[in-house]
Amino acid sequence: MQALYWLKAGYSPSLTYVAEPLGVHRITVNRWLKQYSVGGLPALLKTGKSTGRHRVIPQAV
């Protein structure tokens, strides 16, 4: 939501300038914007299930 705010308010000229302070890649910001354009704010707030590889560090740690 912070990335969307910065872009909509005109505080940042590009996706790279938004991504850097958030600690993500510009492609991630682009994906967030695509999710927003398709599904609106509910699409950004939806938490998905990770289908990637299993965590190396156990949950107990």
MOPAC internal coordinates of N, CA, C and O (Angstrom, degrees):
PM7 1SCF
backbone

  N    0.0000 0     0.00 0     0.00 0    0    0    0
  C    1.4357 1     0.00 0     0.00 0    1    0    0
  C    1.5257 1   110.78 1     0.00 0    2    1    0
  O    1.2310 1   120.78 1   146.63 1    3    2    1
  N    1.3345 1   116.11 1   -33.37 1    3    2    1
  C    1.4634 1   119.74 1   178.29 1    5    3    2
  C    1.5260 1   110.49 1   -63.14 1    6    5    3
  O    1.2310 1   120.19 1   137.18 1    7    6    5
  N    1.3101 1   117.23 1   -42.82 1    7    6    5
  C    1.4649 1   121.25 1   179.04 1    9    7    6
  C    1.5232 1   110.55 1   -60.95 1   10    9    7
  O    1.2310 1   120.45 1   135.97 1   11   10    9
  N    1.2981 1   116.74 1   -44.03 1   11   10    9
  C    1.4595 1   121.15 1   179.14 1   13   11   10
  C    1.5269 1   110.47 1   -61.77 1   14   13   11
  O    1.2310 1   120.39 1   136.82 1   15   14   13
  N    1.3230 1   116.86 1   -43.18 1   15   14   13
  C    1.4647 1   120.92 1   179.31 1   17   15   14
  C    1.5236 1   110.92 1   -61.35 1   18   17   15
  O    1.2310 1   120.42 1   131.81 1   19   18   17
  N    1.3344 1   116.80 1   -48.19 1   19   18   17
  C    1.4667 1   120.10 1  -178.83 1   21   19   18
  C    1.5236 1   111.50 1   -60.06 1   22   21   19
  O    1.2310 1   120.50 1   138.66 1   23   22   21
  N    1.3153 1   116.64 1   -41.34 1   23   22   21
  C    1.4658 1   119.98 1  -178.86 1   25   23   22
  C    1.5331 1   111.59 1   -71.03 1   26   25   23
  O    1.2310 1   120.26 1   135.65 1   27   26   25
  N    1.3281 1   117.10 1   -44.35 1   27   26   25
  C    1.4656 1   120.81 1  -178.85 1   29   27   26
  C    1.5264 1   111.72 1   -66.67 1   30   29   27
  O    1.2310 1   120.48 1   143.92 1   31   30   29
  N    1.3464 1   116.69 1   -36.08 1   31   30   29
  C    1.4578 1   120.67 1  -178.27 1   33   31   30
  C    1.5244 1   112.14 1   -79.80 1   34   33   31
  O    1.2310 1   120.29 1   169.04 1   35   34   33
  N    1.3171 1   117.05 1   -10.96 1   35   34   33
  C    1.4552 1   120.49 1   179.12 1   37   35   34
  C    1.5146 1   113.94 1    81.63 1   38   37   35
  O    1.2310 1   120.02 1  -162.55 1   39   38   37
  N    1.3364 1   117.57 1    17.45 1   39   38   37
  C    1.4587 1   121.00 1   179.96 1   41   39   38
  C    1.5160 1   112.93 1   -75.61 1   42   41   39
  O    1.2310 1   120.88 1   163.17 1   43   42   41
  N    1.3117 1   115.93 1   -16.83 1   43   42   41
  C    1.4548 1   119.70 1  -176.42 1   45   43   42
  C    1.5241 1   109.98 1  -133.81 1   46   45   43
  O    1.2310 1   120.21 1   -46.67 1   47   46   45
  N    1.3388 1   117.20 1   133.33 1   47   46   45
  C    1.4585 1   120.35 1  -176.71 1   49   47   46
  C    1.5334 1   115.10 1   -78.79 1   50   49   47
  O    1.2310 1   120.13 1   161.16 1   51   50   49
  N    1.3449 1   117.36 1   -18.84 1   51   50   49
  C    1.4619 1   118.19 1  -176.75 1   53   51   50
  C    1.5251 1   111.03 1  -152.12 1   54   53   51
  O    1.2310 1   121.67 1   -10.47 1   55   54   53
  N    1.3263 1   114.42 1   169.53 1   55   54   53
  C    1.4655 1   120.18 1   178.40 1   57   55   54
  C    1.5222 1   111.74 1   -64.72 1   58   57   55
  O    1.2310 1   120.38 1   146.82 1   59   58   57
  N    1.3161 1   116.87 1   -33.18 1   59   58   57
  C    1.4636 1   120.65 1  -179.67 1   61   59   58
  C    1.5243 1   110.41 1   -63.71 1   62   61   59
  O    1.2310 1   120.08 1   138.16 1   63   62   61
  N    1.3168 1   117.45 1   -41.84 1   63   62   61
  C    1.4604 1   120.74 1   179.35 1   65   63   62
  C    1.5215 1   112.18 1   -68.06 1   66   65   63
  O    1.2310 1   120.13 1   153.63 1   67   66   65
  N    1.3030 1   117.36 1   -26.37 1   67   66   65
  C    1.4636 1   121.12 1   175.93 1   69   67   66
  C    1.5178 1   110.46 1   -78.88 1   70   69   67
  O    1.2310 1   120.50 1   137.96 1   71   70   69
  N    1.3200 1   116.66 1   -42.04 1   71   70   69
  C    1.4593 1   121.67 1  -174.61 1   73   71   70
  C    1.5272 1   112.67 1   -66.99 1   74   73   71
  O    1.2310 1   120.47 1   140.76 1   75   74   73
  N    1.3165 1   116.70 1   -39.24 1   75   74   73
  C    1.4602 1   120.61 1  -173.89 1   77   75   74
  C    1.5355 1   113.18 1   -58.30 1   78   77   75
  O    1.2310 1   118.71 1   125.93 1   79   78   77
  N    1.3429 1   120.07 1   -54.07 1   79   78   77
  C    1.4696 1   118.59 1  -179.72 1   81   79   78
  C    1.5269 1   113.70 1   -67.52 1   82   81   79
  O    1.2310 1   120.48 1   158.69 1   83   82   81
  N    1.3264 1   116.69 1   -21.31 1   83   82   81
  C    1.4634 1   119.67 1   178.23 1   85   83   82
  C    1.5253 1   112.37 1   -84.10 1   86   85   83
  O    1.2310 1   120.64 1   168.01 1   87   86   85
  N    1.3315 1   116.39 1   -11.99 1   87   86   85
  C    1.4554 1   120.47 1   178.70 1   89   87   86
  C    1.5180 1   113.91 1    76.19 1   90   89   87
  O    1.2310 1   120.59 1  -150.81 1   91   90   89
  N    1.3311 1   116.48 1    29.19 1   91   90   89
  C    1.4619 1   120.68 1   178.38 1   93   91   90
  C    1.5224 1   108.95 1  -128.31 1   94   93   91
  O    1.2310 1   120.56 1   -11.46 1   95   94   93
  N    1.3076 1   116.54 1   168.54 1   95   94   93
  C    1.4554 1   121.77 1   178.41 1   97   95   94
  C    1.5220 1   109.17 1   -81.42 1   98   97   95
  O    1.2310 1   120.56 1   -25.95 1   99   98   97
  N    1.3295 1   116.53 1   154.05 1   99   98   97
  C    1.4696 1   120.79 1   179.93 1  101   99   98
  C    1.5175 1   111.83 1   -61.84 1  102  101   99
  O    1.2310 1   120.22 1   151.33 1  103  102  101
  N    1.3246 1   117.19 1   -28.67 1  103  102  101
  C    1.4702 1   120.62 1   178.06 1  105  103  102
  C    1.5324 1   110.14 1   -67.22 1  106  105  103
  O    1.2310 1   120.39 1   146.40 1  107  106  105
  N    1.3240 1   116.87 1   -33.60 1  107  106  105
  C    1.4607 1   120.71 1   176.37 1  109  107  106
  C    1.5225 1   110.29 1   -64.90 1  110  109  107
  O    1.2310 1   120.43 1   136.77 1  111  110  109
  N    1.3297 1   116.78 1   -43.23 1  111  110  109
  C    1.4657 1   120.51 1   177.42 1  113  111  110
  C    1.5282 1   109.71 1   -62.58 1  114  113  111
  O    1.2310 1   120.53 1   139.40 1  115  114  113
  N    1.3148 1   116.59 1   -40.60 1  115  114  113
  C    1.4628 1   120.58 1   178.05 1  117  115  114
  C    1.5357 1   110.59 1   -61.79 1  118  117  115
  O    1.2310 1   120.29 1   139.46 1  119  118  117
  N    1.3120 1   117.05 1   -40.54 1  119  118  117
  C    1.4667 1   121.32 1   178.46 1  121  119  118
  C    1.5295 1   110.56 1   -63.97 1  122  121  119
  O    1.2310 1   120.58 1   138.91 1  123  122  121
  N    1.3418 1   116.50 1   -41.09 1  123  122  121
  C    1.4643 1   120.53 1   177.56 1  125  123  122
  C    1.5238 1   110.88 1   -61.51 1  126  125  123
  O    1.2310 1   120.64 1   137.84 1  127  126  125
  N    1.3242 1   116.38 1   -42.16 1  127  126  125
  C    1.4649 1   119.93 1   179.85 1  129  127  126
  C    1.5294 1   111.41 1   -65.71 1  130  129  127
  O    1.2310 1   120.93 1   143.14 1  131  130  129
  N    1.3205 1   115.84 1   -36.86 1  131  130  129
  C    1.4645 1   119.64 1   177.45 1  133  131  130
  C    1.5306 1   110.09 1   -65.76 1  134  133  131
  O    1.2310 1   120.53 1   137.69 1  135  134  133
  N    1.3399 1   116.60 1   -42.31 1  135  134  133
  C    1.4597 1   120.31 1   177.15 1  137  135  134
  C    1.5249 1   110.16 1   -60.10 1  138  137  135
  O    1.2310 1   120.30 1   137.79 1  139  138  137
  N    1.3192 1   117.02 1   -42.21 1  139  138  137
  C    1.4678 1   121.67 1   179.73 1  141  139  138
  C    1.5231 1   111.14 1   -64.37 1  142  141  139
  O    1.2310 1   120.30 1   137.40 1  143  142  141
  N    1.3227 1   117.03 1   -42.60 1  143  142  141
  C    1.4601 1   119.51 1  -177.94 1  145  143  142
  C    1.5221 1   112.03 1   -68.23 1  146  145  143
  O    1.2310 1   120.18 1   150.36 1  147  146  145
  N    1.3201 1   117.27 1   -29.64 1  147  146  145
  C    1.4649 1   120.85 1   179.73 1  149  147  146
  C    1.5244 1   112.05 1   -83.70 1  150  149  147
  O    1.2310 1   120.72 1   134.08 1  151  150  149
  N    1.3471 1   116.23 1   -45.92 1  151  150  149
  C    1.4624 1   119.26 1  -172.22 1  153  151  150
  C    1.5073 1   115.95 1  -117.81 1  154  153  151
  O    1.2310 1   119.68 1  -178.75 1  155  154  153
  N    1.3317 1   118.22 1     1.25 1  155  154  153
  C    1.4539 1   120.30 1  -179.57 1  157  155  154
  C    1.5203 1   112.31 1    72.61 1  158  157  155
  O    1.2310 1   121.38 1    16.39 1  159  158  157
  N    1.3100 1   114.97 1  -163.61 1  159  158  157
  C    1.4529 1   121.18 1  -178.01 1  161  159  158
  C    1.5346 1   113.35 1   -61.65 1  162  161  159
  O    1.2310 1   119.02 1   141.77 1  163  162  161
  N    1.3362 1   119.47 1   -38.23 1  163  162  161
  C    1.4664 1   119.05 1   177.78 1  165  163  162
  C    1.5323 1   112.92 1   -58.58 1  166  165  163
  O    1.2310 1   119.97 1   147.40 1  167  166  165
  N    1.3199 1   117.65 1   -32.60 1  167  166  165
  C    1.4693 1   120.34 1   179.08 1  169  167  166
  C    1.5194 1   111.12 1   -67.73 1  170  169  167
  O    1.2310 1   120.10 1   146.35 1  171  170  169
  N    1.3288 1   117.41 1   -33.65 1  171  170  169
  C    1.4609 1   120.24 1   178.08 1  173  171  170
  C    1.5250 1   111.68 1   -74.05 1  174  173  171
  O    1.2310 1   120.49 1   147.24 1  175  174  173
  N    1.3118 1   116.66 1   -32.76 1  175  174  173
  C    1.4558 1   120.42 1  -176.50 1  177  175  174
  C    1.5241 1   113.31 1   -83.88 1  178  177  175
  O    1.2310 1   120.39 1   166.71 1  179  178  177
  N    1.3224 1   116.87 1   -13.29 1  179  178  177
  C    1.4578 1   121.40 1  -178.95 1  181  179  178
  C    1.5277 1   109.98 1   -70.11 1  182  181  179
  O    1.2310 1   120.49 1   -49.62 1  183  182  181
  N    1.3170 1   116.66 1   130.38 1  183  182  181
  C    1.4577 1   120.42 1   176.23 1  185  183  182
  C    1.5117 1   108.89 1   -95.96 1  186  185  183
  O    1.2310 1   121.28 1   -51.79 1  187  186  185
  N    1.3039 1   115.16 1   128.21 1  187  186  185
  C    1.4582 1   120.29 1  -178.26 1  189  187  186
  C    1.5142 1   111.89 1  -101.72 1  190  189  187
  O    1.2310 1   121.47 1   -14.60 1  191  190  189
  N    1.3023 1   114.80 1   165.40 1  191  190  189
  C    1.4545 1   121.08 1   178.08 1  193  191  190
  C    1.5213 1   107.94 1   -91.00 1  194  193  191
  O    1.2310 1   120.77 1   -48.83 1  195  194  193
  N    1.3203 1   116.13 1   131.17 1  195  194  193
  C    1.4518 1   120.98 1   179.61 1  197  195  194
  C    1.5214 1   109.89 1   -73.12 1  198  197  195
  O    1.2310 1   120.85 1   -48.06 1  199  198  197
  N    1.3158 1   115.98 1   131.94 1  199  198  197
  C    1.4578 1   120.06 1   178.66 1  201  199  198
  C    1.5207 1   110.87 1  -111.04 1  202  201  199
  O    1.2310 1   120.97 1  -166.77 1  203  202  201
  N    1.3283 1   115.74 1    13.23 1  203  202  201
  C    1.4626 1   121.12 1  -178.31 1  205  203  202
  C    1.5109 1   112.62 1   -79.31 1  206  205  203
  O    1.2310 1   121.97 1    15.50 1  207  206  205
  N    1.2938 1   113.84 1  -164.50 1  207  206  205
  C    1.4656 1   118.42 1  -176.63 1  209  207  206
  C    1.5225 1   110.63 1   -73.33 1  210  209  207
  O    1.2310 1   120.97 1   -20.24 1  211  210  209
  N    1.3290 1   115.75 1   159.76 1  211  210  209
  C    1.4558 1   121.85 1  -178.38 1  213  211  210
  C    1.5138 1   110.69 1   -68.90 1  214  213  211
  O    1.2310 1   121.01 1   -29.24 1  215  214  213
  N    1.3206 1   115.68 1   150.76 1  215  214  213
  C    1.4533 1   121.41 1  -179.83 1  217  215  214
  C    1.5262 1   110.60 1   -66.79 1  218  217  215
  O    1.2310 1   120.94 1   -39.81 1  219  218  217
  N    1.3156 1   115.80 1   140.19 1  219  218  217
  C    1.4543 1   120.86 1   178.53 1  221  219  218
  C    1.5180 1   109.91 1   -80.36 1  222  221  219
  O    1.2310 1   119.90 1   142.22 1  223  222  221
  N    1.3242 1   117.80 1   -37.78 1  223  222  221
  C    1.4652 1   122.04 1   179.66 1  225  223  222
  C    1.5208 1   107.40 1   -87.91 1  226  225  223
  O    1.2310 1   120.26 1   -54.53 1  227  226  225
  N    1.3364 1   117.11 1   125.47 1  227  226  225
  C    1.4647 1   120.65 1  -179.18 1  229  227  226
  C    1.5314 1   111.33 1   -61.87 1  230  229  227
  O    1.2310 1   120.28 1   -28.14 1  231  230  229
  N    1.3236 1   117.07 1   151.86 1  231  230  229
  C    1.4551 1   123.27 1   179.77 1  233  231  230
  C    1.5285 1   111.23 1   -58.74 1  234  233  231
  O    1.2310 1   119.51 1   145.73 1  235  234  233
  N    1.3398 1   118.54 1   -34.27 1  235  234  233
  C    1.4624 1   122.42 1  -177.67 1  237  235  234
  C    1.5299 1   111.75 1   -63.54 1  238  237  235
  O    1.2310 1   120.51 1   151.17 1  239  238  237
  N    1.3176 1   116.62 1   -28.83 1  239  238  237
  C    1.4535 1   120.04 1  -178.21 1  241  239  238
  C    1.5009 1   109.09 1   -76.08 1  242  241  239
  O    1.2310 1   120.10 1   180.00 1  243  242  241

